[in-house]
Structure formats: structure tokens, C-alpha cells
Amino acid sequence: MPALTIKNIPDDLYAELKNIAKQHHRSINSEVIVCLKRSLFPKRISPDERLSTIQAIRSQIKPNTITAEDIDQAINEGRP
């Protein structure tokens, strides 16, 4: 199996990688491999699966929670 050496890793990047690896109970090497796989081979979601997810999220949203009056009031008050 090929090996890869990475040089000049910024300290903050290395610290974050080490922290994430610890959270996932992985070595730094294993965490780098997982990160590379996620970046280079992202999971493809079919349109049907995406639509199903959107519909599930929409079903959890209460309809008409913001009224036209709420919008007018927010406009009239202005943004902070």
C-alpha cells in the first residue's frame, strides 16, 4: 500500500486534526484517510432521496408561523 508524507502542516490544522481524530477514536493517519475519502468520494444522493429528505423536513415545519403582520412589523422596526 502506498505511503504519503505531508510536510509543513500549519499548527492549527494539525491541532484540529488531532482533536477530531481523538473524538472519533482514530489515529491521526486514519482520520486523514477518512477526510480524504469524504472529500474525494462524496456520497451521491439521488434526486428521489433528496426530495424525500426535503419533504420530511417540511412536514416538521408548522405552517403559518409567521404572518404578514409579523413581516410588516419587522420591516417597520428595521433591523438591529
VMD Tcl script that draws the C-alpha trace (Angstrom):
set ca {
  {0.00 0.00 0.00}
  {1.42 3.42 -0.92}
  {2.53 5.86 1.76}
  {2.19 9.63 1.81}
  {4.21 12.19 3.73}
  {2.70 15.61 4.34}
  {5.07 18.44 5.19}
  {4.59 21.93 6.62}
  {1.16 21.33 8.15}
  {0.06 24.52 9.93}
  {-0.05 24.09 13.72}
  {-3.74 24.98 13.97}
  {-4.67 22.46 11.28}
  {-2.66 19.72 12.94}
  {-4.18 20.50 16.36}
  {-7.71 20.34 14.93}
  {-6.97 17.11 13.08}
  {-5.56 15.60 16.26}
  {-8.63 16.73 18.23}
  {-11.09 15.31 15.70}
  {-9.16 12.03 15.49}
  {-9.35 11.72 19.27}
  {-13.12 12.38 19.24}
  {-13.58 9.63 16.67}
  {-11.21 7.23 18.47}
  {-8.91 7.12 15.44}
  {-5.25 7.65 14.82}
  {-4.30 10.84 13.02}
  {-3.39 8.76 9.97}
  {-6.81 7.09 9.93}
  {-8.55 10.44 10.36}
  {-6.63 11.89 7.39}
  {-7.72 8.92 5.25}
  {-11.36 9.41 6.27}
  {-11.15 13.14 5.49}
  {-9.61 12.46 2.10}
  {-12.25 9.85 1.23}
  {-15.08 12.22 2.20}
  {-13.55 14.99 0.12}
  {-12.61 12.96 -2.94}
  {-15.50 10.47 -2.97}
  {-18.56 12.32 -1.63}
  {-21.75 10.34 -1.18}
  {-24.03 10.86 -4.13}
  {-27.67 11.47 -3.24}
  {-30.32 10.58 -5.76}
  {-32.98 13.18 -6.59}
  {-35.63 10.93 -5.04}
  {-33.65 10.64 -1.80}
  {-33.09 14.42 -1.70}
  {-36.80 15.06 -2.31}
  {-37.73 12.61 0.43}
  {-35.44 14.40 2.87}
  {-36.88 17.80 1.95}
  {-40.43 16.52 2.39}
  {-39.55 15.09 5.81}
  {-38.12 18.43 6.92}
  {-41.11 20.34 5.55}
  {-43.52 18.09 7.44}
  {-41.88 19.18 10.70}
  {-42.37 22.90 9.99}
  {-45.55 24.39 11.40}
  {-47.45 26.22 8.66}
  {-48.25 29.92 9.00}
  {-45.96 30.52 11.96}
  {-45.04 33.91 10.52}
  {-47.92 36.11 9.49}
  {-47.98 39.03 7.10}
  {-48.42 41.27 10.14}
  {-45.21 39.85 11.66}
  {-43.36 40.67 8.47}
  {-44.78 44.21 8.34}
  {-43.85 44.75 11.97}
  {-40.28 43.56 11.36}
  {-39.98 45.89 8.35}
  {-41.32 48.84 10.29}
  {-39.00 48.19 13.26}
  {-36.00 47.88 11.00}
  {-33.05 45.62 11.53}
  {-30.72 46.00 14.52}
}
mol new
graphics top color blue
foreach p $ca { graphics top sphere $p radius 0.5 }
foreach p [lrange $ca 0 end-1] q [lrange $ca 1 end] { graphics top cylinder $p $q radius 0.2 }
display resetview
